[in-house]
Amino acid sequence: MTTSALDDETRTDGGSEQHEPEGIAAGRAYTWLLLICGALGLVASFVITDDKFKLLQAKVEGKTYTPACSLNPIISCGNVMQSPQAHVFGFQNPIIGLVAFPVVIAVAMGAFAGARYKTWYWLGLQAGGLFGVVFCSWLQYQTLYNIGSLCLWCSLAWVVTIAVFWYTLVHNIKHRVIKIPAGARALVLEFHWVVPVLWYGIIATLILARWWSYWKTLV
């Protein structure tokens, strides 16, 4: 069987020329984070979508359906699902998650299989994460100050979207897909955990402050 020049390149000194693999691989910890966050986000999106269909079906049949995560006046997924903010783009918001989170899972599975993605691919994932956190931040504001109810499944989607966005940014900075000054880069890589801790802490504080009069009755 013959081998073409595309399959094997030979140097004049008798050795085989070795080429660096193209693309950028994902680290194992980051890959696991993508897989877990993608799976949790997909579950949250599926449950919200399923409950929304059940709400609509019950409405058509003249019945009442209460989602399992509607626990009290504050933690009420039903109120959030029936709000105008639940379908900003003309369709239900969780449909975005049903499309986006499988992409995150696919990226993770490819990385586990040894895939190395090109720069534009990582930038695309970063852009998707940026859209996700901006949209989630808007939904958080709407939930806290306009809708007045909290959806636990939505909150799970917020948590995993923030994690995917931030650690994709850390990955891209580490591999110089996104270039920043050396000092800032070292700071991000050394203290990468600070940003998500502060981010989640701020969200938790806002939730506590918004409904403090109710939370203190549970203590």
N, C-alpha and C positions, 0 to 999 in steps of 0.2 A: 504494500500500500504506500502511495506517495504522499508527501506532506507539502503543502503549498507554502509559499513565502509568508502568507498571512498567519499561518499556524506556528511557524518556528523561524526566528531570525537568528542567523549565526554570525558571530564576529569573526574577523580575519584571524584572530589568535586561537581559533578553534573552540571557544566557549560559546554559550548561548547568551544572547543579549537579554537582560532582564529589564522589564518595564515596571514602573510604579503603577499600581492599580489606579484607574481613574475614579474620581468621585470621592466623597467623604463618608466614612462609616460612622454609625452612632455607637456610643459607649453602651455597655450592657445595662448600667443603672438607668440611663436615660431611655433606653429601649423598653425596659420594664415599666417605667413611668408612663410612656406613651401607650403601651398595651393596657395597663390597668385603668388609666384615665379614659382611654377610648372606650373600654368595655363598660365602665361605670356611667359614662356620659350616654352611651347607647341605651343602656337599661333605663336611665332616667327619661330619655326622650321617648322611648317606647311606652313606658308606663303613662306618661303625661298624654301622649297621643291616644292610647287605648282608653284612658279615662274620659278624654274629650269626646271620643266617639260614643261612649256609654252615656254621657251627659246629653248629647244630641239625640240619641235613640230614645232615652227616657222622656225628653221633651216632646218628641214626635208622638210618643205613645201616651202622653199626658200623665207621666209618672215622675217621680222624684228620685234622682240618683245622687248619693253622697260619696265622693271618692274616699278611699281608706285613709288618705293622709289629711283629710279635713277633721282635725282633732278638736278644735275650739275656735272661737271668733278670730283669733290671731293667726294660728296655723291652720289655714283653710285653702287647700289647693283648688277647691271648687270656685271660690271667689276669684282667684287669679286666672283660672282657665276661662271664666266667662267675662273677663274684662276686655275692653277694646285693645289693650296693650298686648293681648295674647295672640293677636293676628295682625301684626304691624304691616307686613308686606302683602296682605291679602290672603294669606294662608296661615295655618297654625304655626307658631314659632318652633315647636319641637320637631317639625319636619326638617328644619335646618340641621338639627342634631342628628336626625336619622340619616342624613346625607354626609355630614361632616365627620362624625365620630368613627364610622367605618373606614374613612380615609386614614385617620390616625392609627387605627388598628392595623390597616394594611401596611402603612409605613413601618410600624413596629415589627410585624411578621416578616417583612422583607429584610429588615435589619438583622433579625435573628437568623435569617437564611444566608447572611453575608453580603447583602446588597450595599452598594456604595452609591449614594445619590449625588448628583451634580449640584453646583452652587445654586442654580436657578430653582432647583427642586426644594432645597432648604429655605430659600427666600419665599417660595410659594407657601410653604407650610407656615412660615413666620407671618406672612400677610394674612393667612386664614386665621391664625391665632390672634392677631391684632384685631381683625374684625370681630372675632368672638368676644374678646375682653371689653371692647368698646360697647358692643351690643349688650353684653351682660351687665356692664356698669349702668347703662341706661335703664335696663330692666330692674336693677336693684333700686335705683332712685324711684322709679314708678311704683315698685312694690312697697317701699317704705312710706312714701309721702303722697301718693295718689290712690293706689288700690287699697292700701291699708291692711293687707293680709300677706302672709308668708307661705310660700309653697316649698315643702321640704325637697321634693324632687328637683324643682328649679334651683334650689340652693346647692344641691349636689352637682348639677350641671355648671353652676358658677365656679364651684371649687375646682373641678377638673379642668375647666377651660382656662382658668388663671394659671394652673400648674403647667398645662401644655404650652401656653404662651411664654411663660417666664423661662422654663427650662429649655425650650427651643431657642430662645434668645441667648441663654447661657451657652448652649451648644454652638450656636452660630458665632458667638464672640470667641469662644475657645478655639474654633477652627478658622477664625478670621474670615468667615463668610461675611460677617458684619465687622467692620474695622473701627476700633475706638483707640484712644491713646493707651499706651502700655500700662501706665499707672492705674487707669480705670479698669482695664482688662484684668489686671492682677487682683484688684479689689473685688470685682464681680466673681471671679473664679474662686477666691478664698472665702468670701462671705456670701455665697449664692443663696443661702438659706434665709438671710435677713429679710429680703424683699417679700417672699411669700408669707413669712411669719407676720410681718407688719401689715401686709395687705389683708390677710384673713383676720387679723386682730382689729383692724379698722372697721371691717364689715360687721364683725361680731359686736363691737362697741356701738355702732350705729343701730343695730337691731335691738340691743339691750336698752339703749337710750330712747328709741322710738316708742317702745311699748313697756317702759319700766313700771308704769303704774299697774300693768297686768302681771308682769313677771314677779313682782314682789309679793303678790298675793299667793304665789305658788310656793314660796319659801316657808 
